[in-house]
Amino acid sequence: MPSKERVLITGSAAGIGRATAERCRAEGYEVIGIDRDGDGIRADLSDPEATATALSQALRGGPITRLVNNVGIVRPGTVEQQGLADLDLAVSLNLRCSLQCLQALLPGMKEAGFGRVVNIASRAALGKERRSVYAATKAGLIGMGKVWALELGRHGITSNSIGPGPIRTELFERANPPGSPATQAILDAVPVGRMGEPDDVANAVAFLLDARSGFVTGQTLYVCGGMTVGAAGS
């Protein structure tokens, strides 16, 4: 195990990323955040070259053996409304960035014989109206994470995904305007009877990042208040 526990979190300035960064600091990790905003490394992660520069900067302080692929984008729309530009941006930010980050950190993980990768996917990967592009990329992220689990387990590296349900973040509210009938229908469908909070997801991330979670890999944990179980009352 490395003597200096470092974790890289993309999209760390707000929402789930910020809550995860705060939780990781409370757990004693050194947090390196990359985002367009905030007090970490600033970069546009939709740009591969900017991502590479930011990763080089992050690794100047030494190897990083924990990675939270959190950054993402959603552009709601029916299948007729989803443009190719929407697809290209979502693939770059939701998929390419995650792969690029892991590839940059892998040498240090392999040398340490230890690594933890947590991908923030979405319950939408199971299907959600007006989310063709978003659901496709989040499902792809889950699929990549499973492949990583198979390829990297022998090196002491685990790879898991988290599928948040409705979480009270700016991203959720942009895609689901507060007070709209459609948004209220989502909230009414949550079996636990409340909206999720970023800390709910951060708690799950902390479990998967823990050194003691080494026998959990290739899994998807849905932090969704029970929404993936099935339709209540049917």
N, C-alpha and C positions, 0 to 999 in steps of 0.2 A: 504493500500500500504506500502511496506517496505520502510524505510527511506534511505536505501543504495541500489541503483539500480545496480544490477550485472548481467552480461550476460556471458554465457559460449559458446564459439565457437570452434567447433572441426575443425581440418585442417586449423588453423588460420595463418599459416606461409607464405602462398603464394596464389596467384590468388584471387578467390572470397572470401576466408576466410580472407585473409589479408586486402582486401578492406573493407570487412564488419567490421573487428575489428577497422580499422581507422575511419569508419563512426560512429560506436558505441561510440568511444571515443569522437568524435566531438559532439555527442548527449548528452554527459555527463554521460554515463554509465561507470562503472568499468568493464573492459574486462578481462576475464580469458580464455586464449587460451590453447588448448591442441593439440600438433602436435609432429611429430618426430624431427622437426627442429624449429628454431626460439627462441624467448626469453620468451616464456610462459612455461607451464608445458610440459616436454618432455615425450612422451610415444608412443609406437607402438599400435595404436588403433585397429589393427587387432587381437590383443591378449586380450581376455576377462579379464585375471588377471591383465595385465598392465593397461587396461582401468579402472578397479575397483580401483587400487591404485591411478591413476591419479585423478579420481573423488573424492576420499576421501581427497586428497590433495587440490583440488579445493574448497571443502566445508568447509575446516578448517576456512576460513574467514567468514563463515556465509552462510545463505541460498542464493540460486541463483534462481531467478524467471523468467529468460529469457534464452532460449536455441536455438542455431542455429546448427542444425545437418548438417554440411557442408562436413565433410571428406568423401572421396569416391575414388574409383579406377575404371578404365576402361581398359579392355584388349580386343582390337578389334580382330575379327576373324569370319569367316563364321561358320555356325552351325556345320559343320564337324570338324572345328579346335578348337572349344571351349571345353576345357578339364574340368573334374570334379574339378581339383585343382583351376581352374579359377572361377568356380561357388562357391566353398567353400570360397575362399578369398573374392569375391564380396559380398556374403551373410553376412560374418562376418563384413566387414568394412562398407558396404552400408546400412545394415539392423540391424544386431545384435547390433552394436555400438550405433545406434540411440535409440533403445529400452532401452539399458542399461543406457544410459545417462539420458533419461527421468525418468526412474525408480529411479535413484539416486536423482534427483532434485525434484521429486514430493512431498515428505513430506513438504519441505519448501514452495513450491507453494501452496499446500492445506492449510497450516497454515496461509499463507498470504492472502488467498482468491483471488489470482491473479497469472497469469502465461502466458507466451507467448512462443510458440514453433514454430519454422520455420524450415522446412525440405528443404534442397537444393536437389531437384530431377533433372530432365532433360527432355528436349523436346523428347529425345530418348524413354521415357516411352510410347510415342504414336506409336513407331515403327521406326527403323532405321537399315539399312543393316549393317552386321558385328557387331552387338551389342546384341546378344541373351542374354548373361549373364547380361550385364550392363542394358539393357532395362528392363529385368525382375526384377532386384533388385530396380531400380528407380521407376518402377510402383508399386512395393511392398511398397516402402517408402511412396508414395502418398496414398496408401490404408491404411496403418497403421495410417497415419496422420488423415484420415477421421474418423477412429474408435476413436482415441484419442479425436477428437472434440466432438463426441457424448458422450463419457464417462466423459469428464472433464469439459464440459461447465458449469455445475452447480456449479463448484468450482471457476469460474472466470478465467478459463484457456482456451486460444484459441490455436488451432493447424492448421497451414496452410502450404502449400508447394509452392515452386517456381520451375518452370521448365525453366532453362536457355536454350537459343538456342546457336548458335556459339559465344562463349565468348573468347576473346584473353587472354588465360592462358597457362601455361606450359602443363597442362593436355590436353587441346584441341590440342595443337601443337604436342604432343607425339602421340595422336591417329589420327591426321589429318596432316600429314607432309606438311609444307608450300611449295607452288609451285606445288604440285601434282594436276593433273586434277580433281581428286575426291574432293580435298579440295576447289579448285576454283569453282567447281560446287555448293558446299554448299554456298559459299559466294555470288555467282551470284543469288542464290535463295532467298536471304534476301530482302524483300520488301522495307525496309528503306534504302537499298543501302550501308550498312556499317557493319563492324564486331562489335559485342557487346564488351563492356569493363567491367571489374570487378565492376567498380563503378555503372554501370547500374543495376546490381543485388543487390549491397549493398543498393542502394536507395530503392528498393522494400522491402528488408529485414527490413530496418529502419521503413517503413510504418507499416509492420505487427507486429513489436516489440512494437510499440507505445501503450501507455496505452489507447489512444483514439480510437484504432482499435478493441475494444472489441466486436463489433457486426459482425466482419468478422472471420469466423471459418469454417474449413472443406473445404477450397477452394484451388485451384491450380492456381497460377498466372504465366503465361508463359511470360518470359522476353526474347523474341526471335526475335525482329524486325519484327514481323508479319508472321513468317514462319509457324505458326500453323493455320493460317487463311485458307489457301488453295493454290493451284497452280496458280500463276499469268499467265494470258494470255490464260487460258484454256476455 
